[in-house]
Amino acid sequence: MVTAIHVAGMLSFAETMPLTSENIARSLNTNPVVVRRIIGVLTKQGIVKVKMGTGGGSCLTRDAKNINLAEIYEALDEGSIFEVPQFDEDFHCEIGKIVRPVLAEILQDAEESLKENLAKTTLADVIERVQRVIAEKGNCGARTNG
């Protein structure tokens, strides 16, 4: 999810600076194929649009302040973050068969709370916080030789 938020955040600047999947991949220290895969997922969910051909590229479909992190989380559709394998009815331990569904319910509630909190934070909020840290550190925290 962190990678998808990073990609979406960079795409929010696509109107003002040219971005290729290679540029974004360098920022993420990953392969451009990973970036293209994420862009594809975000496109299917209507968060990103892609223009093919010369001068093409990707950009957000709406302003970053109108995209919340829960949308990005759900677009990835990676399943539950708390996967609780269940035992078969013929499993030998009755407590084992009971505790797993109880834990699954508790963890599902925790994941729902996570989604609710992510829905309160927009992509613009993330960008603003990043820009604040950059301003505090100066020049992206880069060190100069000399």
Secondary structure as the mmCIF struct_conf table of DSSP 4:
data_model
#
loop_
_struct_conf.conf_type_id
_struct_conf.id
_struct_conf.beg_label_comp_id
_struct_conf.beg_label_asym_id
_struct_conf.beg_label_seq_id
_struct_conf.end_label_comp_id
_struct_conf.end_label_asym_id
_struct_conf.end_label_seq_id
HELX_RH_AL_P HELX_RH_AL_P1 VAL A 2 LEU A 11
TURN_TY1_P TURN_TY1_P1 SER A 12 THR A 16
BEND BEND1 MET A 17 MET A 17
HELX_RH_AL_P HELX_RH_AL_P2 SER A 21 LEU A 28
TURN_TY1_P TURN_TY1_P2 ASN A 29 ASN A 29
BEND BEND2 THR A 30 THR A 30
HELX_RH_AL_P HELX_RH_AL_P3 PRO A 32 LYS A 44
TURN_TY1_P TURN_TY1_P3 GLN A 45 GLY A 46
BEND BEND3 ILE A 47 ILE A 47
STRN STRN1 VAL A 48 LYS A 51
BEND BEND4 GLY A 53 GLY A 53
TURN_TY1_P TURN_TY1_P4 THR A 54 GLY A 55
STRN STRN2 GLY A 57 LEU A 60
BEND BEND5 THR A 61 ARG A 62
HELX_RH_3T_P HELX_RH_3T_P1 ALA A 64 ASN A 66
STRN STRN3 ASN A 68 ASN A 68
HELX_RH_AL_P HELX_RH_AL_P4 LEU A 69 LEU A 76
BEND BEND6 ILE A 81 PHE A 82
HELX_LH_PP_P HELX_LH_PP_P1 PRO A 85 ASP A 88
TURN_TY1_P TURN_TY1_P5 GLU A 89 ASP A 90
BEND BEND7 HIS A 92 HIS A 92
HELX_RH_AL_P HELX_RH_AL_P5 GLU A 94 ALA A 119
TURN_TY1_P TURN_TY1_P6 LYS A 120 LYS A 120
BEND BEND8 THR A 121 THR A 121
STRN STRN4 THR A 122 THR A 122
HELX_RH_AL_P HELX_RH_AL_P6 LEU A 123 LYS A 137
BEND BEND9 GLY A 138 GLY A 138
HELX_RH_3T_P HELX_RH_3T_P2 ASN A 139 GLY A 141
HELX_LH_PP_P HELX_LH_PP_P2 ALA A 142 ASN A 145
#
